[in-house]
């Protein structure tokens, strides 16, 4: 038995060694990069746009902007984009509004990619710099980056980023890792055109290429990496420019470091899925080969090392240790000499000789490797579970310990941490180094990748757009007044259509933004409604009813204006951050806002010639964890606290007890709504999401248990937003088949949304494929949304799909 364990241990160790040995090849490559004669830039001082997206960056944004404006480059602008910050970020930005080369944009929160795209849309430069709100430029950063565009094939230049705060040993270790993972490794990869990322805090791009490949993908946590992959796919080069240097804040605590790296790890795994066609694909040259090798190094090797960790104690305590347990033997097996050589060589490459004083932190590298391995294993586990990928942005401190030039900063007091942390971290790391031996795969940087799902391709059976639907089927389109210049065009769009539509969803608005004249609540009327004699909902429903349509009033549960007036009712996530538009679940279920919502529904059901009311945006997963919700949860479950997540910390939002409580609360709300709507002879519809990883979850993770809701609601409108989930349109057949086999078809309507992640419109053919696939799966009730995004092609496809059997 011992022989078997020893064989397994040695096999794992050899595997780790062979793949880790690749870093030895980086020495000659990085040396050639350093001594190779540099070509001249193809540009001569082109106009540059530096885009600074910022969300709650009040502690660092001023230093960032000041450093950019102090640049020695003669021809540039700064575009500041406030992404819906809740702190003083925007107010600080406005201090620069009189600067002639500064543009300021304020937008609703949509994520970094959305903010960057907004900045790109107004940027005038040939070269676009995309950075973070905490980035600090050196005077020559812009000039050095522009010098990296030495060929028309070069579409992007990645600069060199280092931590600006070095106030503890963790950060000193990260500083060394930046020399190795950035300066050393990126030089080598740049030379062979295999650089996988243009880092998010210092990336320069040709604007025409960004526009060519479609910009950054919205709602992605690794937008910088995802864009880099598409640049490679388009046949362009990505190069490293080590002297285009910036400094940025790194996580000051282990908890913040762990959360940040979990996000990067999950993004790495998800990106490998979406770009699986590039892995080991010679079509993409050395980049494809490196991505395959790196995938093994970043996922398989940490797992093998962890297995070795489980085996080593057994071998040692049975006197079958694979290493010599003496000082020289352990030091040799640890690979400490190699670690020091790599770190020293990297510091020399970067000409940062003062950083030799941080070299003792290299002895913590073993701990760093262990933690990184655990992070990857944890990331794989979270991906298998299908847990939500959180942004996990760490809180800025504003601490400045190192810059390339002088910097005026309000530096807060450095937090003192327990003295035991560093030796404990080192001791645990030493154990891992014993396991990994001369393995050097830990020297490779964990690169930030994006957060999306792989697109599945499901073979489609024979189908035809001319497939007809049963006469009783729901064939609906949703219209929304705010999307039309003239509100009457909303219903005229339907009346002028040749599609055999029999149901129209009409956006009635929200409690705090109505398109109907709710008596006694004029302050919540939309601006367009206040300035018009007509009641939009009344006129529209009457016109549609006259033409024989079934009419459903759509009521949105978001209430951003109400929250602005009553911030105490906002839903909070488990770290206390308040939503700007979502009402607290307990407030909606039992509070004053919930009562007002029921009054509004009664007013609509009583006064308008509608057939049903459709409730949308009633989904709770990340925002229902304030003290009111905790009290409600404790009362309902007899639990004394929120369930916690293992290792990662925070509330375990996927805990079965917590999920059940959320579902019961939402179902209770729907019951109250149904009682009111049914009292006036109307039906109640509810929009629900899809559990794409496992249909059988029935969106319970969102608080939308289909079975519980159907006890009270008449119909569920299922969001078949396959495109936003990263699925092919043909995937709709599987969804429809599941719904057909588990629910009464008359209670199910499949809704196909026309939004793409990047803000574009779903192609008409994809819409047709989704609808046709759903028919094959057994569902014939459909709802298209929104009508204003439908082009002539979309209407033509709909005319073919929305046909009725004779």
C-alpha positions, 0 to 999 in steps of 0.5 A: 500500500505504501509503495502505491501511495509513494508512486502516486506522490512521485507521479503527481510531483513529476507532473507538477515539475514538468509543467512548472519547468516551462518558466525556465524557458522564460529566462532566455525569452525575457532576456531577448526581449530586454536586449532586442533593439526596439522599433519606433512607434508607427504613431507621431504623438497621436491624440490619446483618450484616457478613460477612467471608470469609477465606482465609489473611488472617493479615496483614490480618484483625485490622485489618479486624475492628478497623476494623469493630468501631470503627464508629459505627453502633449496631446491627450484628454481624460474621460471620467465616468462615474458609474453610479457611485454612492459616495463622493466620487462624482463630486470629486470628479466635478472639481475637474470640470473646468479643465479643457481636456477633461470630460465627465460622464455620470451614468447609472451603475452598470459595471466597469465594462459598461462604464468603459464603453460609455467613455469610448463612445465619447472619446476622440483619441486614436489610442484609448487608455483603459484604467482603474480609478485607483491607478497612478500614472508616472509622467511618461506613462502615456508616452511609453505606452504609445511607443509600444505600437510599433506595427499595424498588427499591434492592437493593444499595449499592456503596461507594467502595474505595481502596488502603490501600498506596501504597508505589510508583508502581504503587500511586499510579497505582492510587489515581488510577484508583480516583478515576476508575474508581470515584468518577467513572465509578460516579457517572455510571453510578449516576445512569442505573441502569447500575452493573454491579458491587457491588464485593467489598470494600464491598457492602451488600445487602438480605438478602431480595433475596439470598435471593430471587435465590438467593445467590452462585454457588459456585465463581465467581471474580467472584461480586460481579459475577454477583450484581449482574447478577442483581439488575438482571435481577430489576428492582431498582436498584443505586446508588453511595454514594461516602461509604461508603468503605473501604480495601483492599490492592492488588497491590504488584508488576507480576506480582501486578497482571497475574495479578489483572487476567487473572482479572478480564478472563477473568471479564468475557468469561465473564460476557458469555457467560452474560448475553448476553441483556442486551447491548443489550437495551432490556428492561433499560433503560440497563443493557443498553445500557451493557453492550453499549457496555462490551463493545465498549470492553473487548474490541474496542477493546483489540484495535483499539489493539493492531493500531494498535500494529503499523501505527504503526512502519511509517507512521512509518519511511516518513514517513507518520506520522499525527501531528506528531512535535514536542513539542506535537503529541505531547503533544496527540495523547497526550491527556495534557491530558485525562488530567490533567483527568479525574484532577483532576476525579475527585479533586475529586469525592471531596474527596480533595485530598491526593491531588493529590500523586499526580497525576504518576502520571497520566503512567504512565496510558498504560502502564497502558492498554497493559497493560490492553489486553494483559491483555484480549488475553491473556484472550481468548486463554486463553478461546479455548484453554479454559485453566483460570481460576485465582483468582490471589489475590495475597499480602498484605503488610500494608503500610499507607500511607493510611487514613481514620483512625488505624490500628495496624498492623505495617507491614513494610519496603517492598520496594525495586524497581529504579529503571529500572521506572518510566521503562521503564513510562512509555516503553512507555506513551507509545508506546501513547498515541501510538497511541490518541491522544485515546482515553479508553476506557482510563479505564473501569474493568476490572470484576470479573466471574464465571467460568462458561460460557454455557448452550447450548440445543440443539434437542431431537428428539422424545423420551419419558420412556417410551423403553425401554432394552436389557435389558443396559444398565447402570441404576445408582444410587450410594449413600453411607452418610454422607448418611443418618441411619441407614446402612441407609437407603442400601440400603433406598432402592434396595430400595424403589424401583420403578425398574428398577435393576440396578446399585448403586454403594456408597460404600466410602469412602477409604483414611483414612475407611472404611465397611468393617472393614479389618483392621489399619487401625482408625484409618482406620475412619469414626466411624460404623463404629467405633461399630457392630457391623456392617460397612456394606459387607459387610451392604449388598453381601450384601443387594443381591446377594440381590436380584439387583443388580450391586454396585460398591464406590466408592473415593474417592482423596481422603485429607484425614486421611492428609494431615493426618498425613503432610503431605509426601504432599500434592499441590502446585500450581506455586506450592507451595501444598499440597492439603488432600485430594489425594495427590501424583501421584508418591506415588500412582504410586510411593510408600508411599501408593500401596502402601497404596491397592493393599492396600486394593483387594485387601482389598475385592476379596478379602473382599466379594461385589462385582462391581467396584470404581469409582475416583473423584477420580483427576484431576490438573491443578493439583496435581502439581508438587512436586519429586517430580513434577518429577523424575519428569517429567524422567526420563520426558521428558528435559526439564530443567524444567517448561514455562512459560506465555507472559507469565503465568508459572508452569507451562504445565499445558496443555503437550503433553509435560506432559499426556502425562506426567500421563496416563501416570502415571494410566494406570500407576496404573490398570494396577496397580489393574486387575491386583489387581482382575482377579486376584480376578475383579472388574472395575475402573471409573474415573470420568472427567471431560469436556472440555466445550470439545472432547470429543475431548480425552478429559479428557487435560488432567485426566490421564484419557486415555480410550484409555489408561485403557481398556487396563486398566479395564473401564468408564469412568464419564463425568461428564456434569455438564452443569449444573456446566459451564454446559450445558443438559441437551440437550447430553448428546446431543452428548456421547453421540453422541461417545462412541458413535462413538469407543468401545465402548458396553459400556465407557461409562457416563454418570453424571448428577450432581445437584449444582448450583453453588449447592448446590441439587439438579438439577431432576428434569426436567433429569435426565430431559432429560439421560438422554433426550438421551443415549439419542438420542445412542446411549448407554443405560448410566447411573449416577445420583449421589447417591441421597440428593439424589433427591426423589420427582420424581427417582425418578418420572422414573427409573422412566420412564427405567429401563425395559427392552425386552420 
